[in-house]
Amino acid sequence: MSAVLELPPDPERPKPGDAPRPSLTDVSKPAASGLKPIERLTSDTRVARIVPESDAVTVLKYSSQFARDFIRSDYNFCAAKIAVARGGKVKALETALRDAAEWLRKTSEWIARHDARAIELPHESIKLVITRPLAGLLVRCLTQFDRVFVGTLEALLAEKINSTDRANILTNAEKRIKHIVQVCMPDNDQYDFDGERREQ
């Protein structure tokens, strides 16, 4: 008579009647916008460890791949660095953020003057923690970027600008926002009181 080997119950295997658990290997279906959903933001533990100046949370709507990737990969890092910035680094961050916001504002106004027909692009929404007013300005820059993204598409479809014009505008906008990440990276002691980076 042969023995039947019974395997011990697998703790990962659902029992009959259990609700199915989501698999970590499942590929998320794209949303209506065509952008992959953001499952988690990098540097979330970094933000959780700091004591913010405010408890504000905002909902950011976005339609562009750049905004999606920046939110997922860079927003929490920047928000944490902004929260602990002191001295000259605060000045450097203020300058970078205000310059980016002003450029994006002027670009949006220039695009609006083309008076192209408005289109409604599907968008995604995400809640972001505002650790400090300057982090709020970063969120504003991302909102402005998305306006430029949509506005240039409207102008392109109306044949007010060409595809090269649009690509150049978006590249410049992306560079200005990416520059903020570069300003965030060095420690506080690497900036002079006026916001200039010390020579290494």
C-alpha positions in Angstrom: 0.0 0.0 0.0 1.5 3.3 -1.1 1.6 6.3 1.2 -0.1 9.5 0.0 2.0 12.5 0.7 -0.1 15.5 1.8 1.4 18.9 1.4 1.0 21.4 4.2 -1.5 24.2 3.5 0.0 27.1 1.6 -0.5 30.3 3.7 -0.4 32.3 0.5 -3.1 30.3 -1.2 -6.6 31.6 -0.5 -9.0 29.2 1.2 -12.4 28.4 -0.3 -14.7 31.3 0.2 -11.9 33.9 0.8 -12.0 37.0 -1.3 -9.2 37.0 -3.9 -6.2 39.1 -2.9 -4.6 41.5 -5.4 -1.4 40.2 -6.9 1.7 42.4 -6.7 2.7 41.1 -10.2 -0.6 42.1 -11.8 0.0 44.8 -14.4 -2.3 47.8 -13.7 -4.7 48.6 -16.5 -4.2 52.1 -18.0 -6.8 54.6 -16.9 -9.0 56.6 -19.3 -6.0 59.1 -19.7 -3.8 56.3 -21.0 -1.3 56.9 -18.2 -0.3 54.1 -15.9 -1.8 54.6 -12.4 0.6 55.7 -9.7 0.6 52.9 -7.1 3.0 54.6 -4.7 5.3 57.6 -4.7 9.0 57.1 -4.1 10.6 58.7 -1.0 7.3 58.4 0.8 9.1 57.2 4.0 11.3 60.3 3.7 8.3 62.6 3.8 6.7 60.6 6.7 9.8 61.2 8.9 9.7 65.0 8.7 7.6 67.4 10.7 5.9 69.6 8.1 5.1 73.3 8.6 1.5 72.5 7.5 -0.8 69.5 7.3 -2.2 70.6 4.0 -3.1 68.1 1.3 -4.0 69.0 -2.2 -5.4 67.1 -5.1 -3.4 67.5 -8.3 -5.0 66.7 -11.7 -2.6 65.8 -14.5 -2.8 64.6 -18.1 0.9 64.5 -19.2 3.4 61.7 -18.9 6.0 64.1 -17.6 3.8 65.3 -14.7 2.9 61.6 -13.9 6.6 60.6 -13.8 7.7 63.6 -11.8 5.0 63.1 -9.2 5.9 59.4 -8.8 9.6 59.8 -8.8 10.5 63.3 -7.6 7.7 65.1 -5.8 8.1 63.5 -2.3 11.9 63.9 -2.6 11.6 67.6 -3.3 8.8 68.1 -0.7 11.1 66.5 2.0 14.1 68.6 0.9 12.1 71.7 0.9 10.8 71.0 4.4 14.3 70.8 5.9 15.9 73.5 3.8 17.5 76.3 5.8 19.5 79.5 5.0 20.8 80.0 1.5 19.2 76.9 0.2 15.7 78.3 0.9 16.7 81.4 -1.2 17.9 79.1 -4.0 14.7 77.1 -3.9 12.6 80.2 -3.9 14.4 81.6 -6.9 14.2 78.3 -8.9 10.5 77.8 -8.1 9.5 81.4 -8.8 11.5 81.5 -12.1 9.8 78.3 -13.2 6.3 79.5 -12.2 6.8 82.8 -14.0 8.1 81.2 -17.2 5.2 78.8 -17.2 2.7 81.6 -16.6 4.0 83.7 -19.4 4.1 80.6 -21.7 0.5 79.8 -20.8 -0.6 83.4 -21.6 1.2 83.3 -25.0 -0.5 80.0 -25.9 -3.9 81.4 -24.8 -3.5 84.3 -27.3 -3.7 81.8 -30.1 -7.3 81.4 -29.2 -7.4 77.7 -30.2 -10.5 75.6 -29.5 -10.5 74.0 -26.0 -10.3 70.3 -25.7 -11.0 68.1 -22.7 -8.3 65.6 -22.1 -8.9 62.8 -19.7 -6.9 63.3 -16.5 -5.8 61.5 -13.4 -5.9 62.8 -9.8 -3.6 62.3 -6.8 -3.4 63.6 -3.3 -0.1 65.3 -2.4 1.2 66.5 1.0 2.2 70.1 1.2 5.0 70.2 3.7 5.8 73.9 3.3 4.4 76.8 1.2 7.3 76.3 -1.3 6.1 72.7 -1.9 2.8 74.3 -2.7 4.5 76.4 -5.3 6.0 73.2 -6.8 2.5 71.7 -7.1 1.5 74.9 -8.8 4.3 74.5 -11.3 3.1 71.0 -12.1 -0.4 72.3 -12.6 1.0 75.1 -14.9 3.0 72.5 -16.8 -0.1 70.5 -17.5 -1.9 73.6 -18.8 1.0 74.2 -21.2 0.8 70.6 -22.2 -2.9 70.8 -23.0 -2.7 74.3 -24.5 0.1 73.5 -26.9 -1.9 70.4 -28.1 -4.9 72.6 -28.7 -2.7 75.1 -30.6 -1.1 72.3 -32.6 -4.5 70.8 -33.6 -5.7 74.3 -34.6 -2.5 74.7 -36.7 -1.5 77.7 -34.8 1.9 76.2 -34.0 3.8 73.2 -35.5 5.0 70.0 -33.8 8.6 71.3 -33.5 7.3 74.5 -31.7 5.3 72.3 -29.3 8.2 69.9 -28.6 10.6 72.9 -27.9 8.1 74.5 -25.5 7.6 71.3 -23.6 11.3 70.5 -23.4 12.0 74.0 -22.0 9.1 73.6 -19.5 10.5 70.2 -18.4 14.0 71.5 -17.9 12.8 74.3 -15.6 11.0 71.8 -13.4 13.8 69.3 -13.4 16.2 72.1 -12.4 14.2 72.4 -9.1 15.2 68.7 -8.4 18.9 69.7 -8.9 18.6 72.6 -6.5 17.0 70.3 -3.9 19.8 67.7 -4.0 22.8 69.5 -2.2 22.7 69.9 1.5 22.0 73.2 3.2 25.7 73.9 3.9 26.5 73.9 0.2 24.7 77.2 -0.3 25.8 80.7 0.6 23.3 83.0 2.4 22.3 84.6 -1.0 21.3 81.3 -2.5 24.4 80.8 -4.6 25.9 77.3 -4.7 29.4 77.1 -3.1 32.2 75.9 -5.2 33.1 72.4 -4.5 
